[in-house]
Amino acid sequence: MATITLKGNPINTIGSLPANGTQAPDFDLIKNDLSHISLADYKGSRVILNIFPSIDTGICAASVRTFNEKAAGLANTKILCVSRDLPFAQARFCGAEGIDSVETVSDFASGKFGKDYQVTIADGPMANLHSRAIVILDEEHKVIYSEQVPEIVQDPDFEKALAALA
């Protein structure tokens, strides 16, 4: 269990992020067009998982914008922004913001991604949503970087995360 905070108040996740060097768990997530994707769909590509509670919060929306801008030019790298938001909300946000270099994907149907990656918030007002985290996978989908953001209203360390891809 990881202890994080929400505006200074302690809350917990159900576990710890996958460790560096381990094989990333597969997933079944839903795209904005309601089709399903799995990790296998990104075979041979590096994958950045930008994980957060809801695209409808300012700080989480900013992380999608930041990855859209900073990581858009990365070779052989796919960026998945993962939340439990409905795909309709994700599509609305991306359309309004002109987001086109990242994919927003949803874990709303089962929450299994949150359980497998251990990012499900266990208690507090955001229970059952995902914590803020970044997990980066190499071309073989082994974890090469992970960061559990300690305070939900804080940005992850974008520069350190992107440096893991250098």
N, C-alpha and C positions, 0 to 999 in steps of 0.2 A: 504494500500500500504506500502510495506517495502522498505526503501532506503538502498541499498547496494552499494558497489563500485567495479569497475573493474580497477585494477592498480591505485587506488586512485581517479578515476573519478566516480561521483555519477550516479547511474542508479536505476531503480525502478522495483519491482515486482508488479503483479496485486493485491496483498493483503497480508495477514498474514497467517502463517501456522496454521493448526488446533490446537486448544488449548488442553492442557493436560486435560484428563478426558472426552473428547468428543469422540463420535464414529467416527472412520476413514471412509472417503468416500470410497465406492467401486470403483473399477477401472477395465478397460479392457486394458491390456498391451500385447505386442507381444513378444514372446520368440524367441530365435535364430533360432528355427526350423519353425518359422512363425505361430505356434499355439498361441492361445489366453489364457491368464490367468486372473483370477479375484481374489479379496481378499478372496472370498469364498473358493478358492482352497487351502487356507492356514488355514482353520478352525481348531481351537484348538492349533495353533502354534503362538508363538511370531514372529513378523515380524519387521525387520530393513529395512527401506527405505533409501538407500544412493542415494541421488538425485543430479544430476550435469548436466552442459551444454553438454559436449561431452567427450567421452572416448578417443578421439584423442588429448586431451590436457594433458600435463605432470602431472599437479596437480590432475586432475580428474582420470586419469589412476592410479595414486599413491593411491587414496582413495579406488579404487577397490582392489588393491593389499593388502592394509592395512586391509580391512575388510576380505579379503580372508584368511589372516594370523591370525588376532586377534580374529575374531568371529567364525572361523571354528569349534571350539570345544564347542560352546554354545549349551546346551541341548534345544531341542524343539524350536529352533529359525531358521527362514529362513531369508536370507539376499538377498534383491532385489536391484540391482544397476540400477537406472532408469534414462534414458536420452531420447533425441529425435533422437539419432543415429539410423541408419538403423541396423536391426538385423544382417546383414552380417558383418558390421564393428565390432559389439560387439563380434560375434563369432570368427572373425579373431583375435581380441585382446586376448580373453580368450584362444584360442588355442595356440597362440604364447607365451603367458605368463604362461601357465599351470594353469590357474585359474579354480578351480573346486569346491570351497566351497561356492560360491555365484552364484546367477543367474543374468545375465544381461538381462534387459527387456526394450522394447522400447515403447515410446509414440508418435512415428512418424506419425501414421495414422490420429489421430484426435487432439492431444494436450489436450484432455479432462482431463487426469491426472493432467497436469500442471495447468489447470484452477481450478479443484476441490480441489487440495492441495495448490493453490494460489502461486505456485512457478514459473509461467511463467514470464519471464523478459519482461517488458512492453516497454522499450526504449533502446537506445544505440546500439552498434554494435552487441550485442548478443540477440537482441529482438527476442522473440518467442521461445528461448531455455529455459531450466529450470535453476533456480538459484541453488547454492550449498546449500543443506539442508540435515538434518537427521531427520527422524520421526520414532519413535519406538512405536510399538503397542504391547499390552499384548495379552494373549490368546483369549480374547473376542473382540480383535481389537479396543480397546480404546487406545487413545494416552496417553503414559506414559512419553514421552520425545520428544521434538522438538528443533531443533536448525537451525536458518537461519544464514548461515555463512556470516558475514558482508562484507568480501572482497573475491571475487571470486577466487583469486589466493592464498588464505589462506586455511590451513587444518581446518576441523571441529575439535571439541574437542572430539577425539575418546575415551579417557579414561572416560570423564564425560558421554558420550553417553552409553558406555558399562556398566558403574556403575549403570545406571538406570535399568539394567536387573538383578542386584544382589538381 
